[in-house]
Amino acid sequence: MPDAKGQAASRPGPDLLSGSVPKAMALFAIPTLGSSVLQSLNGSINAIWVGRFLGEEALAATTNGNIVMFLLISFVFGFGMASTIFIGQAAGRSDEDGARRVMGTALGTIIPMGAAIALIGWFVAPWLLGVLGTPGEARALALTYLRVIFVAMPATLTFTLVMMALRGTGDSITPLKFMGVSAALDVALNPVLILGLGPVPELGIFGSGLATVIANTVALVGIMVSLYRRDSVLALRGRALRLLLPDRTVLRAVVGKGLPIGLQMIVISTASLTMLTLINREGVDTAAAYGATQQLWTYVQMPAMALSAAASAMAAQNIGAGQWGRVGRIARWGIYFNLGLTGLLIALLTVFDRAALGLFLGADSTAIPIGRHIQLVATWGYLFFGIAQVLFGTMRANGYVIAPLIVMVISMYPVRLGFAFGLRPVLGEDALWLSFPIGMTATAAMAAWLYRRGRWREGSAVSRNEAAKGTGADRDCGSVNGTGTDLAPGATVSRHAA
């Protein structure tokens, strides 16, 4: 089996196990940030098409639909992040068989799950919009858009999983390339399908959702072809295709670690849904202003999410290789980069807020003053959001996921929603907007305490002894040297043994 340096040389991306930590983080995080930029530009440009050509009701409809989509992707984020952790630790140990076992189980689980979500979602979409309190003017458009988004779920979820798994191997370049393919197709197809350009019939908001379906499907096919053409460690072929039948041991481990991570995202999503019901009560203008502001916030939070992914992948590989001395430097440099990049974006948005909001709402929209006020009151909190995400990314690289989940529950419900509901009679709408930075600040404070005082360094997501055991499934599927990764949930080793 090739050593760590041989593996690093055979795949795109930096060597995460040696050399300068800030350089490796920058080289890994920049493509990840690029993927986020492309994804957000895609969503923003589509929102511009919808808002300009179909009106504020349609923009409010897509805002409601996208909140539901985020809720669904949240579980896959947890599932994918747990897979990334295990794949990263396997890569750090130069354990290709273990990485393939995780990949096979992840794909074999997420594909049928995506199909089930698509089918069930089609029928429950009207109920979901009722729960959200979607404004009546936007209800019919939101239903059409949401149902198309549900149809896109199998391709969307699988594409998301594959990109996250690749990052676990240290490859953030390939996900960037195919996110570019997806974004370019989506942006190009939106006006064609919405307006009915050329021989294509006018499809309105249905066309916007259909463009997403086509783009994600093409990108998924492309990234899978790329994996096999360059013989990626994650490409399953021959007898290894049996690994698509989920291994119960691997599945228990991935779900055991992934469920709390996914629940963190679901906690955020349900808190956002609750906030949206309050915001929807303020009328279409406020809902549209909030939707446009959310588009801007996606850019502000991109550095934090890219750096969190970089910290998680880098820490996982170094933990797998037993190089604990680099883990603290990874977290520290992630915070430094976050403060610089996120701070710069907040400053730019503060200066150019009217122009930015006008892209989504139109220069003369009555929703622009509302959006400017929202972003001025709330956007500064993303500095603290970024600190928390980097620390969470570092800690979860060692399978430490329960305490961060508890932190998110506290900061989202008693803190954020408690502030919004409790101070609404006193502060009016400002209680809604101030609740965002208040919650983010509380999250960062608790994350810092966990990082310094928590026991996240004492366990490992995978123990070395288990990694050496292997299973019959490994040998049946062409194990190179008879070793594999027995991913028993709750497996721990001491920090020094790692």
C-alpha positions, 0 to 999 in steps of 0.5 A: 500500500502506498505511503501517505506521501505517495497518496498525496502525490497521486491526488489533486490538492495539498499534502495535509500531513506535512509542511506549513499549516497555513499554506496547506489550509489556504491551498485546501480552503481556497478551492472549497471556498470557490465551490461555495462561491459558485454555489452561492452565485448560482443561487443568487443569480437564480434569485435575480432571475426569479425576483426580476422576471416573476416578482416578489411573490415568486422570490418569497416562494423560493425562499420558503422552498430553499429553507426546506431544501436546507433542512433536507440537506442537513441530514446528508451534511451530517452523514457526509461529514462523518464519512469525511472524518472516517475517510480522512483518518483512513487517508492519514493511515494510508488505509485505502480499503477502509476509505472504500468501505466507508464510501461504499456504505455511504453511497449505498445508503444515500441513493435509496434515501434520496429517492424516498425523500423525493417521493414522500416530499412530493406529497407532503409539500403542501403541508410543509408550506402550511407549517411555514405559514407561507404568505397566501400570495406566494403559496401556489408558486412555492408549492410548484418550486418545492415539488421540483426541488424534491424531485432533484433530491436524489442527484443533489444529495448524492452529489453533495456526499461525493464532494464531501468524501473527496475532501476527506481524501484531501482533494478539494479541486475536483469538487470545485470543478464540478460545482462549476459545471453545476452552477454554469448549467443552472445559471444558463438554463434558468432564463431559458426555462423561466422565460421560454427562450427560443423553442423552449416553452415558458415554464415560470418558476417550474423552469427555475427548479427544473434547471437545478434538477438538470444541472445537479444530475449532469454534475453528478454524472461528471464527477463520478466519471472523473473518479473512475477515469483517474482511478480515485481511491474512492472509485469502486470497481470489480468485486469492490462494488459489493461495498455498495451493500451497506456494511452494518458496522460502518453504517452504525459508526457513520450514523453514530457520528453523523446523526449528531452532526446532522442534528446540529444542522437540523437544529439550525434549520428548525430554528430558521423555520420558526424564525421564518414563520415570525418573519412571514407574519410581517408581510411579503415585503419583509419576507422578500427583504429577508430572502434577499438578505439571506442571499447576501449572508451566504457569501458572508458565511462562506469563508467560515464554512470553507475553513471549517471543512479545511480544519476538519479534513486536515485535523482528521488526517493528522489524527489518523497519522498520529500527528497531534502537534499540528492539530492545535495549529490547524484550529488557530490558523483557521480562526485567523483566516476567518477573522480576516476574510469574514471581517472584510466581507462584512465591511464590503457589504456594509458599504455596498448594501443598497446596490447588493440588495437591489440586485435581488429586489430591484432598485425601486423595491419597497423591501430594500430599506427593510433589507438594509436594516436587517443586514446592518443589525445582524451581519456582524455576528458572522465573525463569531459564527466563523470562530465557532465553525472552525472550532467545531470542525477541528473537534468533530475530526476526532469524533467529538459531536455530542457536546457541540450538538448540545451547544447548538441546541442551547444557542438556537433555542433558549438564546436565539428564539428566546431573545426573538420571542421574549424581546419582540414586545419591547424591541419590535422587529429588531428583536428578530434581527438581533437574535441572529448575532446574539445566538452566534456570539453565544455559540462561539463562547461555548465552542471556545470553552469546549475546545479548551476544557472539553475532552475531545482530544481523549477519544478517536473516531477510529482506533488503531487496533480496530483499523488493523482487524479487517473484516471478511468483507474487506478481503472479499472485495480485494483488500490489498493487504488484508487490513481494513477499518472496523468502525465500531461506534464509540471506539476510543483510544488515548491521545498518545496512542493515536 
